[in-house]
Amino acid sequence: MNKCPEYRLRLFLSVDLVGSTAFKSNPNAGWVDRFKHFYREFPRIVDLVYRETKSCRNDNMELTSGPKLWKLVGDEILFCCRVQSLQHLSCATMAFLDALEQYGSIIDEDPDTSTLDVKGAGWVAVFPAENVSLKIEGSNIRSTKDGVDYLTKGFEAEADAKPAQFDFIGPAIDAGFRSSKNASADRFSSSVELAYLLADAANKNLFLRPFSYHGRSPLKGVHRNAPYPVISINSERDPLKRDLLARERVLTNDQEAAPLHLREFLQAYMELNGLELPKLKLKNDSPEEMPPSSYEKFRESWDVTSKGTKEQDDSISEAEKPASDAPNPAPLDDAIKRFAEHVSAQAKSFNTAEILERARIAQSTASLVARQIEAQRRALQVPIPVSKVKNSGKNDDSTTAKRTDKKDSD
């Protein structure tokens, strides 16, 4: 039986090669092999770091699901992960930040790739309401499970397990891609919703990276073009550069954003712009949070749609029952045959006038019963046997011949 999909939050992570265009224009760079290395090694490092992080495990030490490859867009690799808690979200994000640092160090150590670097960004999106999962099957795109006209629990679960076979669209996806443009090699860019959750996690000592706030700047088409908070997490891997940036912040009075203040500011921003606060439980084994009102509305609509679809399917199934389930008109055919044989047997004992009268009655009765049978056949949609259609033509010819013989004899 199909069930309504649960409220879920997915984390999207992006890594992009900085300086790739200039690198590819250098005929001596051997860029094809370098890019193959990036596409192969970076996902491997993300998976390895995630598995080695103890906080990515439940209390019984079972490994939670980490970031999975979603798709490639030019020089960019995108990952997707359904997150179950603030603890899970923090672990996946920190593993990705560590992977950025590790792969950046590999680039730094190779003189041939000294002009390249990596930058990262992240955002979250709520499903199934507001944002939508689409399954890609060749040239076909489906938004529901095959053979079902409405969204199901199994469809969304498949998207969680195999994001590479899906695409995801919606306002949070658009805002995430837009906000990722603020990323740089030393700044991991975060969407408003992701920063809100990570600041909450940091305030509970689950996330250990510092935040920076860079004011607000409009993002085209996002939140009605309202000035959008630009938030980053320090991803500078060079200790000397980190020290220089810290001293620069002192001079410019650009302090790190305290997690508690950042969380409160972002909550006020979302409420002002009519955005729902994303919901996540604290830890993997914590009680579930109450889903937001948008999901409750989705569930109510889902209940109505699934019930209506089931009733429609039941009606169609009833109408498509085979004709063999209907009453069989064969007993009426047999009755006519027996009546005709009875009349024929009795006719031998009557004179000509009586025979003709009996024959007229039999013929009238047979005609009446035949019309009733035909009406019943049409009502029950029972096809006329082929043998009867063929015999009907012979009977007509025979009757015509007998009438002609009688006329000649008269």
Residue pairs with C-beta under 8 A, 6 or more apart in sequence:
2 145
2 148
2 150
2 152
2 153
2 154
2 306
3 152
3 153
3 154
4 151
4 152
4 153
4 299
4 302
4 303
4 306
5 127
5 128
5 151
5 152
5 153
5 155
5 156
5 157
6 153
6 156
7 126
7 127
7 129
7 279
7 291
7 292
7 295
8 82
8 126
8 127
8 128
8 156
8 160
9 82
9 83
9 89
9 124
9 125
9 126
9 127
9 278
9 279
9 280
10 80
10 81
10 82
10 83
10 124
10 125
10 127
10 160
10 168
11 67
11 80
11 81
11 82
11 83
11 89
11 92
11 93
11 122
11 123
11 124
11 194
12 70
12 78
12 79
12 80
12 122
12 123
12 124
12 125
12 168
12 173
12 176
13 67
13 78
13 79
13 80
13 81
13 92
13 93
13 96
13 120
13 121
13 122
14 76
14 77
14 78
14 79
14 120
14 121
14 122
14 180
14 183
15 42
15 76
15 77
15 96
15 99
15 100
15 103
15 118
15 119
15 120
16 75
16 76
16 77
16 118
16 119
16 120
16 121
16 183
17 23
17 35
17 38
17 75
17 76
17 116
17 117
17 118
18 116
18 117
18 118
18 119
18 184
18 185
19 115
19 116
19 117
20 31
20 35
20 75
20 116
22 115
23 29
23 31
23 34
23 113
23 115
23 116
24 31
29 112
30 112
34 112
34 113
34 116
35 75
38 77
38 103
39 72
39 77
41 103
41 106
42 77
42 99
42 103
42 118
43 69
43 77
43 79
45 99
45 102
45 103
46 66
46 67
46 79
46 95
46 96
46 99
47 66
47 67
49 95
49 98
49 99
49 102
50 56
50 66
50 67
50 91
50 92
50 95
51 63
51 66
53 91
53 94
53 95
55 87
55 90
55 91
55 94
55 206
56 63
56 64
56 66
56 88
56 91
56 92
56 95
57 63
57 64
58 64
58 284
58 285
59 283
59 284
59 285
64 84
64 88
64 91
64 284
65 81
65 82
65 160
66 81
66 92
66 95
67 79
67 80
67 81
67 92
67 95
67 96
68 79
68 80
68 81
68 162
68 163
68 164
69 77
69 78
69 79
69 163
69 164
70 78
70 79
70 80
70 163
70 164
70 168
71 78
71 164
71 167
72 78
79 96
80 163
80 168
81 92
82 160
83 89
83 92
83 124
83 280
84 280
84 281
84 284
85 280
85 281
85 282
85 283
85 284
85 286
86 197
86 200
86 201
86 204
86 206
86 207
86 280
86 281
86 282
86 283
87 201
87 206
87 282
87 283
87 284
88 284
89 124
89 197
89 198
89 201
89 280
90 198
90 201
90 206
90 207
93 122
93 194
93 198
93 207
94 207
94 208
94 209
96 120
96 122
97 120
97 188
97 209
97 233
97 235
100 118
100 119
100 120
100 188
100 235
100 237
101 235
101 237
103 118
104 117
104 118
104 185
104 237
105 237
107 113
107 114
107 116
107 117
107 118
108 114
117 185
118 185
119 183
119 184
119 185
119 187
119 188
119 235
120 183
120 188
120 189
120 235
121 176
121 179
121 180
121 182
121 183
121 188
121 189
121 190
122 176
122 188
122 189
122 190
122 191
122 194
123 172
123 173
123 175
123 176
123 179
123 180
123 190
123 191
123 193
123 194
124 172
124 176
124 191
124 193
124 194
124 197
124 278
125 131
125 168
125 170
125 172
125 173
125 176
126 172
126 276
126 278
126 292
126 294
126 295
127 133
127 156
127 159
127 168
128 151
128 156
128 298
129 294
129 295
129 297
129 298
130 170
130 171
130 172
130 294
131 168
131 169
131 170
131 171
131 172
131 173
132 143
132 168
132 169
132 170
133 143
133 155
133 156
133 159
133 166
133 167
133 168
134 141
134 142
134 143
134 166
134 167
134 168
134 169
135 141
135 142
135 143
135 155
135 158
135 159
135 165
135 166
136 165
136 166
136 167
137 165
141 167
143 151
144 150
144 151
144 152
144 155
145 151
145 152
145 154
145 155
148 155
149 305
149 309
150 302
150 305
150 306
150 309
151 302
158 165
158 166
159 165
159 166
159 168
171 222
172 191
172 193
174 221
174 222
175 191
175 192
175 219
175 222
175 223
175 228
176 191
178 219
178 220
178 221
178 222
178 228
179 189
179 190
179 191
179 192
179 219
179 222
179 228
179 230
180 189
181 189
182 189
182 214
182 217
182 230
182 232
183 189
183 232
185 235
185 236
186 234
186 235
186 236
186 241
186 245
187 212
187 232
187 233
187 234
187 235
188 232
188 233
188 234
188 235
189 230
189 231
189 232
190 198
190 231
190 232
190 233
192 228
192 229
192 231
192 266
192 269
192 270
192 275
193 270
193 275
193 278
195 211
195 229
195 231
195 262
195 266
196 263
196 266
196 267
196 270
196 277
196 278
197 278
197 280
198 207
198 209
198 211
198 233
199 207
199 211
199 257
199 259
199 260
199 262
199 263
199 266
200 259
200 263
201 207
202 208
202 209
202 211
202 259
203 259
203 260
203 263
204 282
206 282
207 259
209 233
209 234
210 233
210 234
210 256
210 257
211 231
211 232
211 233
211 256
211 257
211 259
211 262
212 231
212 232
212 233
212 234
212 254
212 256
212 257
213 229
213 230
213 231
213 257
213 262
213 265
214 230
214 231
214 232
215 229
215 230
216 227
216 228
216 229
216 230
217 227
217 228
217 230
218 225
218 226
218 227
218 228
219 225
219 228
222 228
223 273
223 275
224 273
226 273
229 265
229 266
229 269
231 257
231 262
231 266
234 242
234 245
236 242
236 245
248 254
249 255
249 256
267 277
269 275
270 276
270 277
271 277
276 292
276 293
276 294
277 292
279 289
279 290
279 291
279 292
280 289
281 287
281 288
281 289
323 380
323 381
323 382
323 383
326 380
326 381
326 382
327 380
329 373
329 376
329 377
329 380
329 382
332 369
332 372
332 373
332 376
333 373
335 369
336 366
336 369
336 370
339 362
339 365
339 366
340 362
340 366
343 358
343 359
343 361
343 362
346 358
347 354
347 355
347 358
347 359
350 358
376 382
377 383
377 384
